Amino acid sequence: MALTVKRAAFFDVDNTLIRGSTIYFLGRGMYQRGYFTKKDISRFVLANLRFRLTGKENKEEIARFQKSATDFIGGHSVKDIEAIGQEIYDEYVSPAIWQGTIEIAQKHLSSNEEVWLVTAAPEDMAVLIAKRLGLTGALGSKAEIKDGAYTGAMLGALLHGKEKVIAVQDLAQRTGLDLAECYAYSDSHNDLPLLQCVGHPSAINPDAILGLRAMAEGWPIYDFRRARFIGRAISPMVVRLAALVTWLTPRRKRK
């Protein structure tokens, strides 16, 4: 009797599953609810932007982003942040989801394969997103909690680059996943280690470096940004063309 191979698909979140940054959405929602000042969020957005624009692994930028990602939830109740997270999902995350990515995830679920989110965003928020989408689970950066509140510190490293591989390998060892039979999806060349640790890597909305690498390796590439842009550009033309054809086509005479 043949053994059943246990498979999973791992999805990055920011710009792979959703348009934009999960942690930015969380920060924006907290700012609107009076949790901190414009100066606080400006400092956070700057750290986020610098981190996103870093073209290579830069420990200083990663550390700066890591600190900004936990500072703003420090001192706040876990229950309060969880409740806000639910609201933020409805307000910002849900409307920003790439439907094409969801369809890919659903195909894996329909094939009895697990679907995990793997992100540098706080794990609590990633787990919330996974639950709302009916996915298996999520791996994210862990924030320290004491007495029911966030301390503002992190447990372990930011889940970025090679740290994602470590987390995925640990999950595979604990749950019996065969990574050679697993899938991974990302938009960023920073996730090349994650993509290379599975047997079936794919690029979704890839940045320039990842796009070139994916083409060279023959990996599947999905670009929902282009489809969306083309749809916006072509739809009005199609409508006008249809109207013109209708106007030029002789009407049939009634019998």
N, C-alpha and C positions, 0 to 999 in steps of 0.2 A: 504493500500500500504506500503510495507516494505521500511524502510529507508536504503539508501546506506551508507555503512561504508567506511570512507575514510582511506586508508592504505598507509604506506610508508615503505621503506627499508632504513636503515641507515648503511653506510659503513665507517669504518675507512679507512685511505689511506695508510700510510706507512706499507709495508709488508703484507697488506691485499689486496689492489688494485694494488700496485706497489712494485717491489723488491727494497728496499732501502728507503732512507729518502728524502721527497720532499724538505725540507728546505736545506738539504745538496746539492741537485742538484742545487738549486737556488744559494747557496753560491759558488759552484764550477763554475757555469756559469758566475757569476759576477766577480770572481777572474780572470778567463780567459779573461775577457773583461777589465781588468785593474782597477776595482773599488776599490780593496784594496790589501794589501801585503800578502806574505806567512805567516807572523806572525799573521795577522788578521785571516786568514782562519784556521791556526793551533789552535788558541785560540777557535774559533767557533767549529771546529771539536771535540776538547777535551771536550767542554761543551756538545756537542751533544752526544758524546760517553758515558760520565758519566751519562747523563740523561737517555739514553737508558738502561744502565746497572744497574740503581737503582732498587733494588728488591722490594722496597716499596715506599709509598708516602713520599717523602722527600722534605719539603718546601724549604730547602736551594738549593738543586739541581734543583728544578723546577724554582726557582727564577734566578739561574745562567743561565739556558738554556733560560728562557724567555728574559733575558737581551741580551744574545748572538744572539737570533733570531730576535731582532729588531735593535740592534746596527748597523749592517752592511747595513741596508737600510736607516738608518737615514741620512737626508740631501739630499737624491736623489729624483728626480722628479717622481711622480706617473706614468706619461705617459712613462718615460724612463724604469722604472721597469716593467711596463706592456708589453712594446715591448720586453724587454729581456726575460720576462716570456714566451712569445709565442715561442721564439727561444729555450729556455731551455726545453719547453714541447716537441718540435720536436726532440731535440738532446738527451735528457736524460730520460724524463718521458715516452714518448710514447713507446720506445723500452723496458722499464722495466715493462710494464703493464702485470699483470697476466690475460691471456685470459679467464681462467676459471671463474675468478671473474666478468669479463665483461659479460660473458654469464649468470651468475646468475642475475646481474643487469638488463640485457635485458629482462629476463623472467618477472621480476617485472614490468618493463615498459610495456611489452606486455599485462600484466594483469591489465593495467590501474592503477598501483600503482606508487606513486612518489618514486624517488631514490635520496637520499641526502648523500653527503660526510660530515663526521664529523671528524675534524682533529685539532691537535695542531699547524699545519703549518699556515702561514699567510692566512687569509681568501681570499685575492685577488688572491693568487695563487690557492687556492682550488676552487674558483669560475671559474677560467680559465680552470682548469682540467675538472670540471663538464660540462662546455659549450662545450669543445672540444669532450667530450664523449657523448654529447646529454642527460645528466642527468638533473634532476629537478633543483638542486641547491647545495649549500655547506655552511657549518657552520665551521668557523675557528677562530683562534686568530686574533683579530682586532688591526691593527697598527694605531697609531694616525697620522692624516694628517692635515697640516696647509699650506695655500697658495699653494696648489698643490704639496706639498712635504711631505715625511715622516719625522717625528720629531725624530724617534728613540725610542719613548715611545710606550707603549701599552695602548689600551682602554680596561679596565677590566682585567680579569685574563686569563692566558694561558688556552686554551681549552683542558684540560687534566683531566682524571679521572672523578670525580663527576661534574666538570664544563661542561662536555659534556652532562650529564643528564639535568642540568639546561637549557642549550641551546635547547636541544631537547624538553623538556617539554614546554618551552616558544613557540617554533615553533608550537607544537601540539595545544596549547591553542589559538594561533593566527589563525591557518588555519583549525582547526576542526579535526585534526587527532586523531584517537583512538589508543593510544599506546598499549593497550591490544591486538590489531589486527595487530600491526606493527612488523617489522623484524629488526634485527641488526646483523652486521657481524664485527668481529675483530680478530686480531692475538694475542693480548696482554691481559694478566691478569689485566693490569691497566684499561682496558675497561670493567671490570666486572660490574661496576655500570651502564654503558650504556646497556650492554647485559641484565641485570636484569630488566631494566625499560620498556622493551617491552615484548610482549607475545610470540615472536618467535625468540629467540637468536640462533646464529650459530657461530662456530669458523672456521676461514680460516687461514691456515698456523700457527696453534697455538703454542705459547711458551709452555714450559713444564707444568707450573702451570695451564694455561688456558686449555691445552689439557686434563689434569686430571680432572679438574672441568667439562668440557664439557662431558667427558665420564661418570662421576658420575651422571650428570643431564640428560643424554640422549639427549644432544643437537646435531644437525647435525655437522659433522666435515668435512671440505674440506681441503685437503693438496696438493696443486699444486706443492709444492717443491718436494715431494716424486715422484709424477707422472713424473715430469721433469727429476729427477735423474734416475728413473727406465727406462725411455724412452732412455736416453743417454746410459745407461749400457746395456740394452737388445737389442736395435736396431742393433748394430754390430753383436751380437750373432745370431739374427734372420736371418740376411743377410747371414752369414756364413753357418748356418744350412740349409737355403733354397738352397744355392749353392751346399752343400754336397748332399742333397736329390736329387737335379736335376742331379748331376753327377752320383749318384749310381742307379738312376732309369733307367732301360733299355729303350732305345729309341724305339718308335713304328716303325715297318716296314712300309715303304710306300707301298700303294696298287698298 
